[in-house]
Amino acid sequence: MPELPEVETIRRTLIEKIQNQTIEEIICYHPDVLVNPDDISLKNWLIKDIRRRGKYLLFDLEKAKLNISENNSSENNLNHVAKDSCVMMVHLRMTGKLLLEENIVEPAKHTHVRFVLSNGGSLDFNDTRRFGRITLFAPGHEFNDHGFATLGPEPLGYDFTADHLINTCKRYSKSTIKGVLLNQQAIAGIGNIYADESLFRAGIMPGRKAGDIPKTKIKLLHQKIREVIAEAIGYRGTSFRDYVDGLGNKGFFQLQLAVYQKDGEPCPNCGTTIERIKVAGRSTHFCPQCQK
């Protein structure tokens, strides 16, 4: 947590507010959180775009133009600093948040990195458990990050087809289907919540071996994955404890959940009690009647 729908919601809320703003300074309160292998400057970056890949946010930054007085001009009488660019990768992991502040305020207890913006406000990276990371890369060097470089297709992308999922289940035939859905190299962005909900809608037992599932069921699962992810984005993500968007607002998909964290409650389809077990090392929620 947060998963693809939450990260996408954060991206959408932020890009409306800070695209074409300048990051005047990056202030790091805990050095282990900000990783800078290419020794990128921490001042004066124009935010050109914010992209998402799986659970990662990618800020495309361009060196801001700075006026230089005639007396201090360079040899060629340039009136600006030459353009340069970088990619800032944000991985929120379990409890990371990016929170936009309209004015500069005292950093919160768990604010680890602050981006001072040219509009007088700030974008704060807050992370209670401090597992999240922000990494600055020269363009193209973001693929040096193994987790990012090996991401599978996006669930709503053109390359995530039913045939892709069928072939993926063959490739990981000995793995549980829940484990396949959580494998970021197989499909990017799905975590515990949306794996459980997708498997429930497809009527597939989470602990079933991927190689034992009929093609018809895998095709149905492909459809339900896309359906669940699209709906969750529409509801602005799922909020239980930590997740809020870039403006501090909660999502609403928790009101639509059928099985996730519903153990002990009746199944919305058949009334059978929802159960919880461990699959692929994660708490897993399912209906024993609907998901035989």
Residue pairs with C-beta under 8 A, 6 or more apart in sequence:
1 94
1 95
1 191
1 192
1 193
1 240
1 242
1 243
2 10
2 55
2 92
2 96
2 237
2 242
2 243
3 55
3 189
3 190
3 191
3 192
3 193
3 194
3 238
4 52
4 54
4 55
4 154
4 155
4 188
4 189
4 190
4 191
4 194
4 229
4 232
4 233
5 194
5 229
5 232
5 233
5 235
5 236
5 237
5 238
5 251
5 253
6 237
6 238
6 243
6 245
6 251
7 52
7 54
7 55
7 56
7 57
7 92
7 189
8 52
8 233
8 237
9 233
9 236
9 237
9 245
9 251
10 57
10 92
10 98
10 245
10 246
11 50
11 51
11 52
11 57
13 100
13 245
13 246
13 247
13 249
14 50
14 98
14 100
14 123
14 246
15 49
15 50
17 100
17 246
17 247
18 47
18 50
18 100
18 117
18 119
18 123
19 47
19 48
19 49
19 50
20 46
20 47
20 48
21 46
21 47
21 117
21 118
21 119
22 44
22 45
22 46
22 47
22 64
22 117
22 118
23 43
23 44
23 45
23 46
23 47
23 61
23 115
23 116
23 117
23 118
23 123
24 43
24 44
24 116
24 117
24 118
25 42
25 43
25 115
25 116
26 34
26 42
26 43
26 113
26 114
26 115
26 116
27 113
27 114
27 115
27 116
28 34
28 42
28 112
28 113
29 107
29 111
29 112
29 113
29 114
30 112
30 113
30 130
32 130
33 112
33 113
33 125
33 127
33 130
33 132
33 133
33 134
34 112
34 113
34 133
34 134
34 135
34 136
35 133
35 134
35 135
35 136
36 42
36 135
36 136
37 135
37 136
37 137
37 141
37 144
38 86
38 136
38 137
38 138
38 141
40 86
40 136
40 137
40 138
41 63
44 63
44 64
44 66
44 81
45 61
45 62
45 63
45 64
45 86
45 88
46 61
46 62
46 63
46 64
47 59
47 60
47 61
48 60
48 61
48 62
49 59
49 60
50 57
50 58
50 59
50 60
51 57
51 58
51 60
52 58
53 148
53 151
53 154
53 188
54 148
54 151
54 154
54 184
54 188
54 189
55 91
55 92
55 184
55 188
55 189
55 191
56 89
56 90
56 91
56 148
56 151
57 89
57 90
57 91
57 92
57 98
58 87
58 88
58 89
58 90
58 142
59 87
59 88
59 89
59 90
60 85
60 87
61 85
61 86
61 87
61 88
62 83
62 84
62 85
63 81
63 82
63 83
63 84
63 85
64 81
65 80
65 81
65 83
66 80
66 81
67 79
67 80
68 74
68 78
68 79
68 80
68 81
70 77
73 79
85 139
86 136
86 137
86 138
86 139
87 136
87 137
87 138
87 139
87 141
87 142
88 134
88 135
88 136
88 137
89 133
89 134
89 135
89 136
89 137
89 142
89 145
89 148
90 96
90 98
90 125
90 132
90 133
90 134
91 132
91 133
91 134
91 135
91 147
92 98
92 127
92 132
93 127
93 129
93 131
93 132
93 133
94 129
94 131
94 132
94 242
95 127
95 128
95 129
95 131
95 132
95 242
96 125
96 126
96 127
96 131
96 132
97 125
97 126
97 127
97 242
97 243
97 244
98 123
98 124
98 125
98 126
98 246
99 123
99 124
99 126
99 244
99 246
99 247
99 248
100 121
100 122
100 123
100 124
100 246
100 247
101 121
101 122
101 123
101 124
102 120
102 121
103 120
103 121
104 116
104 120
104 121
104 122
105 122
107 114
107 124
108 124
108 126
110 126
110 127
110 128
110 130
111 124
111 125
111 126
112 125
112 126
112 127
112 130
113 124
113 125
113 134
114 122
114 123
114 124
114 125
115 122
115 123
115 124
115 125
116 122
117 123
123 246
125 132
125 134
128 242
135 142
135 145
137 144
137 145
142 148
143 149
147 184
150 184
150 185
151 184
151 185
151 188
152 160
152 168
152 183
152 184
152 185
152 186
152 187
152 188
153 159
153 160
153 164
153 187
153 188
154 160
154 188
154 189
155 187
155 188
155 189
155 190
155 225
155 226
155 229
156 226
156 229
156 230
160 187
160 222
160 226
161 222
162 218
162 219
162 222
162 223
165 187
165 218
165 219
165 221
165 222
165 225
166 215
166 218
166 219
168 180
168 186
168 187
168 210
169 177
169 180
169 210
169 211
169 213
169 218
170 210
170 211
171 186
172 179
172 180
172 183
172 186
172 210
172 211
173 209
173 210
173 211
173 212
174 209
174 210
174 211
175 183
175 209
175 210
175 280
176 206
176 207
176 208
176 209
176 210
176 279
176 280
177 199
177 204
177 205
177 206
177 207
177 208
177 209
177 210
177 213
177 221
178 195
178 196
178 199
178 206
178 207
178 279
178 280
178 282
178 284
179 210
179 279
179 280
180 186
180 187
180 210
181 187
181 190
181 194
181 195
181 198
181 199
181 225
182 190
182 191
182 192
182 195
182 280
182 282
187 225
189 229
190 198
190 225
190 229
192 260
192 282
192 283
192 284
193 232
193 238
193 257
193 260
194 225
194 228
194 229
194 232
195 206
196 206
196 259
196 260
196 284
196 285
196 286
197 228
197 257
197 258
197 259
197 260
198 221
198 224
198 225
198 227
198 228
199 205
199 206
199 221
199 224
199 286
199 291
200 258
200 259
200 285
200 286
200 287
200 290
200 291
201 224
201 227
201 228
201 258
202 217
202 220
202 221
202 223
202 224
203 217
203 220
203 290
203 291
203 292
204 213
204 217
204 221
204 291
205 286
205 291
205 292
206 277
206 279
206 284
206 286
206 291
207 277
207 279
207 284
213 221
231 253
231 256
232 238
232 251
232 253
232 256
235 251
235 252
235 253
235 255
235 256
236 245
236 249
236 250
236 251
236 252
236 253
237 243
237 245
237 251
237 253
238 251
238 253
238 254
238 257
239 250
239 251
239 252
239 254
240 254
240 261
243 250
243 251
244 250
245 251
258 267
258 268
258 269
259 267
259 274
259 285
259 286
259 287
260 285
261 285
262 274
262 285
263 274
263 275
263 276
263 285
264 273
264 274
265 273
265 274
266 272
266 273
266 274
267 273
267 274
267 287
267 289
267 290
269 287
269 290
270 287
270 289
270 290
272 287
272 288
272 289
272 290
274 285
274 286
274 287
275 285
275 286
275 287
275 288
276 283
276 284
276 285
277 283
277 284
277 286
278 284
